[in-house]
């Protein structure tokens, strides 16, 4: 969950900067970019994308082998070769992520982020944060259901009380 939050934050930061800054409007120094790379490395901001190319290769192999089972060796060799040629493009994602972070955070902020997440506490947050997040989400769901239940019950009781008080007495019940 924490990883998803980081990726959503990364995507939001990238989208925000893409629409708010004209191309080349902000020069980012080499030291600022290095700090951004250290920060994204420390928070593992792009690690979930490590499997994109291997998964695409496996999927393509499977699809092509189904279409041409007699070409298994050629398909495997060709897909592996072409995937290896594309592997260097992983650096493009790192560069774009670093630029996105550098546009949003100052060099000092990025250094502080990297220092924190490289610390023992930061590492514990990265490793145990998803567990805590899951527990908080479970607690929030229980709380939400209780709120909905209690609101429904309270409103129902009040509406029944008002409508019962306004209802005319049943005919023939004059108390005699």
DAKA-V368441 format. One record per backbone hydrogen bond with DSSP energy under -0.5 kcal/mol. CO is the residue of the C=O (numbers start at 1). NH is the residue of the N-H. If there is no record, write none. Layout:
co->CO nh->NH
co->CO nh->NH
This chain:
co->1 nh->5
co->2 nh->6
co->3 nh->7
co->4 nh->8
co->5 nh->9
co->6 nh->10
co->7 nh->11
co->8 nh->12
co->9 nh->13
co->10 nh->14
co->11 nh->15
co->12 nh->16
co->13 nh->17
co->14 nh->18
co->15 nh->19
co->16 nh->20
co->17 nh->21
co->20 nh->22
co->22 nh->25
co->27 nh->29
co->29 nh->33
co->30 nh->34
co->31 nh->35
co->32 nh->36
co->33 nh->37
co->34 nh->38
co->35 nh->39
co->36 nh->40
co->37 nh->41
co->38 nh->42
co->39 nh->43
co->40 nh->45
co->41 nh->44
co->44 nh->47
co->46 nh->49
co->47 nh->50
co->49 nh->52
co->51 nh->55
co->52 nh->56
co->53 nh->57
co->54 nh->58
co->55 nh->59
co->56 nh->60
co->57 nh->61
co->58 nh->62
co->59 nh->63
co->60 nh->64
co->61 nh->65
co->62 nh->66
co->63 nh->67
co->64 nh->68
co->68 nh->71
co->69 nh->72
co->71 nh->75
co->72 nh->76
co->73 nh->77
co->74 nh->78
co->75 nh->79
co->76 nh->80
co->77 nh->81
co->78 nh->82
co->79 nh->83
co->80 nh->84
co->81 nh->85
co->82 nh->86
co->83 nh->87
co->86 nh->89
co->87 nh->90
co->88 nh->91
co->89 nh->92
co->89 nh->93
co->90 nh->94
co->91 nh->95
co->92 nh->96
co->93 nh->97
co->94 nh->98
co->95 nh->99
co->96 nh->100
co->97 nh->101
co->98 nh->102
co->99 nh->103
co->100 nh->104
co->101 nh->105
co->106 nh->110
co->107 nh->111
co->108 nh->112
co->109 nh->113
co->110 nh->114
co->111 nh->115
co->112 nh->116
co->113 nh->117
co->114 nh->118
co->115 nh->119
co->116 nh->119
co->116 nh->122
co->119 nh->123
co->120 nh->124
co->121 nh->125
co->122 nh->126
co->123 nh->127
co->124 nh->128
co->125 nh->129
co->128 nh->132
co->129 nh->133
co->130 nh->134
co->131 nh->135
co->132 nh->136
co->133 nh->137
co->134 nh->138
co->135 nh->139
co->136 nh->140
co->137 nh->141
co->138 nh->142
co->139 nh->143
co->140 nh->144
co->141 nh->145
co->142 nh->146
co->143 nh->147
co->144 nh->148
co->145 nh->149
co->146 nh->150
co->147 nh->151
co->148 nh->152
co->149 nh->153
co->150 nh->154
co->151 nh->155
co->152 nh->156
co->153 nh->157
co->154 nh->158
co->155 nh->159
co->156 nh->160
co->157 nh->161
co->158 nh->162
co->159 nh->163
co->160 nh->164
co->161 nh->165
co->162 nh->166
co->163 nh->167
co->170 nh->173
co->172 nh->174
